[in-house]
Amino acid sequence: MSLRPTVPTRPPSEGPAHSDRGRATASERAAHSDRGQATFELLGMVPTILVTLVLLWQCVLLGYTYTLAGNAADTAARTGAAARGDRLDTCEHAGRTSLPSAWQDGADISCASDSTGFVTVDVTLEVPVLFVGASLSPLTLHAHAGAVTEVAD
């Protein structure tokens, strides 16, 4: 048994009464008042969604650059420690070639070797910015690695 009051309806053949012409009933207004609301809300949220995606992608680039810098430093230190002859040039070349081409141009790789046979590498990379013309100053990441020179058998 329904507790809601019933609204009397007219048969469709009768149409609206003379006093109802041009006006929607309360139930018709309620049924159509939210029409297009979801589309309007989606259009309002699109810029927020896009800005959020751009910021997340910039964070991904930051993390990837950090990983590349550490890997380049480790690779350069191991190669420099195992090299015969000019360790420092071999070290720098190995670090630069371990980077993807987009990061090689802005990379600063410096290798050093001391009298104890310890090779150290410092790598500095610039984090790419999605919008090059943006007023954001480029972020730089630093990585440091070292390896002991291997003794020839």
HELIX and SHEET records of a PDB file:
HELIX    1   1 HIS A   18  ASP A   20  5                                   3    
HELIX    2   2 ALA A   26  HIS A   32  1                                   7    
HELIX    3   3 GLN A   37  ALA A   82  1                                  46    
HELIX    4   4 ARG A   87  THR A   97  1                                  11    
HELIX    5   5 SER A  101  GLN A  104  1                                   4    
SHEET    1   A 3 ASP A 108  SER A 113  0                                        
SHEET    2   A 3 PHE A 118  GLU A 126 -1                                        
SHEET    3   A 3 THR A 140  VAL A 148 -1                                        
END                                                                             
